[in-house]
Amino acid sequence: MLSKRLLWLCLVLAQPALAAEPLPAYHGDAKESSVSGLSSGAFMAVQYQVAFSASVRGVGVVAGGPYYCSKGTLAGAVPCMSGPPPSAAGLALTTQQFALAGQIDPLSNLAKRRVYLFSGSQDNTVKTAVVDSADSYFRKLGVPAARIEYQRGLPAGHAQITPSYGNDCGETKSPYVNHCEWKGEGYDQAGAILKQIYGSLQPRAGQLSSQVVAFDQMPYAPPGSSLADEGYVYVPRACAEGASCKVHVALHGCRQYAGAVGDAYYAHAGYNEWADSNRIIVLYPQTTALPPGNPNGCWDWFGYTGINFAWKSGVQMRAIKAMADKLVSAP
């Protein structure tokens, strides 16, 4: 007999014209979750890792900088892209103050976490000096060098990197997904991120057992949050059938939300194939353009949703955490 969760997935797949369904619950451990992102999604991923370090075991940062880099202003975001960024030591001190005030999880958790960093040498949107600062920042807060992988050898533009899908490697243009070669083969960034966070994995699936489906994001999206009506999730069939699974949160960049680029990120960034063979549910939350504060559909790493944007109480931070936790909340 089909479980309720598997029945839900089958119904959604069979009736794609129906309105998006509520986010379902599967079996798993919320403390095994992880996060990654590109550009504004990378800055947001760093925020999420630092703020929820008690339960998020690793982060992938593709063209992003240190926590609280913008210091809560749009003007402050400029040096966090073109450089030079604020002092990593100063940002680490601010982070410690937030932790002492209980606005984020205790920083002692970070020594047990794993970090992947990436900067393309042709990326003129978020310069390598900014990603260097993220490297320094994590080290200053206790992440051992052995737990940090930093890839900056590819001649890539500002984009998520795949083995074969998207624009040429050095491009910086929509949909901000590029294919690059590294050491004679296509560079699989999604695989590199997940292996850095989780260690040894089963090979990526040659054929997916399921497909990405939309879900109703509105229960998590209060007015002014700049969250879209729908998000997306990839649930491997094994997870739908009752296996215990992890959640990886994949955060798109500015002008890369589904309303702007369709399925380019959530279907082609490369996470789903690795997730399918490793019992990982991939959550793709979505923003939308919200002029004047967020005309490009960026994640909030510079304060347009309020002064608490980088804390656990931030509206987008709470929303992502609630979605990720719901996915593995089945008894």
N, C-alpha and C positions, 0 to 999 in steps of 0.2 A: 504494500500500500504506500502511495506517495506521501511523504511528509508534507505538512502545511507549507513549509518554506520552499520545497521543491515544486509543489503545486503552484505556488505564487510565481516562481520563475517560469514555469512552463506556460502559464496563462499570459504572462507579460510578453514572452517570446512569440506566442501564437497570435496575439492581438496587439500589434504595435501601434494601431491607430487610437487605442484607448488613452485617456488621460494618465499621466504618470501616477504610479502607485506610491503608497507610503514606503519609507525605508524599512525593510524587514530586519529580523534578528536571526543570527546564526550562532553556532557554538564557537567559543574561542576565549582568548585571554586579552583583555584590553591593555595589559601591561606589556604585551608583545608587539604593540603597534610601532609604526615608523612613519616618516614623512620625507618628502622631497619636493623640489620645485625649481622652476626656471624664472629668473629675473625677479619681478615682484613676488612670484611664488616662492623663489629661493629665500628672499628676505623674510617672507611669511613663514617658511619652513624653519628658519633659524629661530624666529620668535616662538614658534610652536614647540620646538625641541627644548629651548631654554625654559620657557614658562611651565611646560608639562614634563619636565625631565624625570619625574618619578615614574612615569608610565610609558614614555616614548624612548625606545631603545637606540634609535639612530636617525641620522638626517643626511639627505643628499642635497647639496647646494650647487646649482648650476647657474653661474653668473650672479652671485649674491654676496652680500657683505655681512658684517657683524650685527649682533643684536642691538637694537635701539640706535642704529647708525644715524638716522635722520633727526634724532632727538625730538621727534614729534612735530616737525614742520615740513611743508613742501619745499621751502628754501633749503632746509637742512638735507633734503634728499639729493640735491645736485652733487655735492662732493662725494656722496655715497655711490655715485655712478661714474662720474668722470675723474674723481680723485682730486687732491688727496683726501682720504676719509679721515674722520676724527681718530684720535689716539685710541688704539685697542685697550691700552691700560686704563684710560679714562672711562671707556664704555664698560669695562669689566668692573670698575668701582661702582658705577651707577647700577649695574646688574646686581651687585652684592647688596646695595641699599634696597633694591626692590625685593630681593629675597628675604632680607631681615624684616621688612614690613609685611611679609606674607603675600605679596602680590604675585609672586611666582614660586615655583617649587624650590626646595633647598638645593643649593648649587653643588652640594656634595655628590648628588646623583650623576653629575656630568662626567666624573672620572670613570664611570662604568659604561658610558655611551660611545658610539662609533660615528665617525664623520667622513663623508665624501665631499670633496670640493672640486670644482671644475672651472677653468677659465680658458676660453679659446684665444689664441694669439691674434686673431683677426676681429675680436670683439671690441668695438669702439663704443658700445652702449654702456656696459659695466666693465670698467678697465680692470686689468689683472691686479693692480695695486689694491683695489677694493677687496678682491677675493683673498689676496695676501693678508689683509687686515683681519678677515674672518678666521684665517688660519691662526694668526697670532692671538686673537681673542679667545678661541677655544683652548689654546694651550695655556693662556694665563688663568683660565678658570678650571684648570685641572685635567683636561682631556689629554691623556698620554699621547706622545708623538706616534707610538705604535698603533694607535686607534684612529689615526687620521690618514686618509688617502687623498692626495692632492694631484690632480691631473691637469697639467697646463702645457702639454706638448703638442696638442692638435692645432692646426691652422684653421680653427673654426670661427665662424661669426657668432652672433648673439642668437643662440638657438639650443633646443634639446637635440641631442645627437643620436642617430640610429645607424644601423649597419647599411640600410639601403633605401629608406624612405625619405622623401622631402627634397629640399633645395640642395644645391652644391655646398660643400663644406664651409667655404668662406663667406657665404651669403648672410645678410641680415635683412630678412624680409618675411612677410606673412607666408606661411603660418608659423614661422619660427621653429621649424623642425628641419634639420639638415642631416644628410648622410655624409659620413667621413670614414676614411681608412686610417688605420693605425697598425703599424707593424705588419703590413701586408694583408689585412683583413678589415672588414667593416667594424667600426667601433660601436659596441653595444652598451650604451650608457645606462639604460635601465638595468641591465644585468650587472654592470659594475657597481651601481648604487646598492642594489639589493644584496649582492654578495658581500660588499663591504659592511653592510648593516647586520646581516644574518649569518654570514659565514658560508660554508659549503652548501650549495644548492643542487637540486636535480636539474638536468639540462632543460632548457626552455622547450615548451611544447611546440611540435611541428604543426599541430592543428588544435584550435581552441575547442574546448568541450562545451562552451557556453558563448554568450555574447554580452556586450555592454548594454545595459538597460537604463532608462531614465527613471528617476524617482522624484517625488514631490519634496522640494527643498523649502517650501513656504513655512512649514512649522518651525524651521530653524532660522528664518529670515525676517526679523522685525523691520519695520520701516526705517529707512536710512542706512541699512546695513550694506547696501549695494550687492546683495546676494541675489542670484537669478531665481526664477520660479522653479527651475528644474536643475538637479544635479545628475551625475551618472555614476554607475557602479558596475564593476566586473566581479561576478561571483563564480568561481570555478564550480563545476558540477559536484566535485567531491565535497565542497563546503555546503552546497545546497542539499546534499544527501545526508548531512549530519556530521561530517568530519570537523574536528577542532581546527580553526583557522586563525590566522593573523590578519591585521588590517594595515595596508600601506596607503597613506594619503598622498596623492599626487596633485600638486598645485600648479596650474597653468600660469603663464606670464601675462603682462599687460597686452591688450589687443589679441589675446589668444584664447579667450573664453569661447564657448561653443557658439554663441550668437554671432561671433565674428569669423571663426575659422571652421565651423562645423565639427566633424569628428577627427580632425587632424591630430589633436593632442590625445584625447581619451581613447582613440582606437589605434593610433599609429606611433605613439611614443615608445612602445616596446615593453611596457610593464605587464600587459595582460598575458603574454606568452610565458614569461617567467612565473607569474602568479599562478597560472593554470596548473603547472606541474609541481608547485611547492605550497599549495594550500594557503594562498594569500589572497584575500579580498582587496581589490583596489578601489578606493573611493576617490572620485573626481568631483570635488565640490566646484561650484561655478559662481563667478561674479557676473555682473553686467555693468554696462556703462551707466553712470549716474552723474550727469553734469549738475553743477559745475565742479563738485569736489572730486569726482572720479570719472572723467570723460573717456578714459581708455580701458575701463574695466580692470584696473589693477587691484591686487590685494592690498590691504591697508597696512603699510609699514611706515607711513609718515603722518598718521593721525587724523585722517579725514572722518573717521567714525567717532572720535572722542579721545580724551587724554589718556584713557586706559587701554588704548589700542594694542599695546604690547604685553599686557598683563593677562592673567587667566580670566579676568572679568571682561576683557574686550569683546565686543559683540561678535566679530568674526571668529575670534579665538574660541569663544564658548560654543559657537555654532559648529565649527569643525570637530571639536572634541565630542560634542553630543552626538553628531552623526557617526563618528568613528566608534564610539562606545556602544551605540545602539546596534551596530552591525554584529557585534559579538556578545550580545546581552542575553541570548537564549539560555534558560536554566540548564 
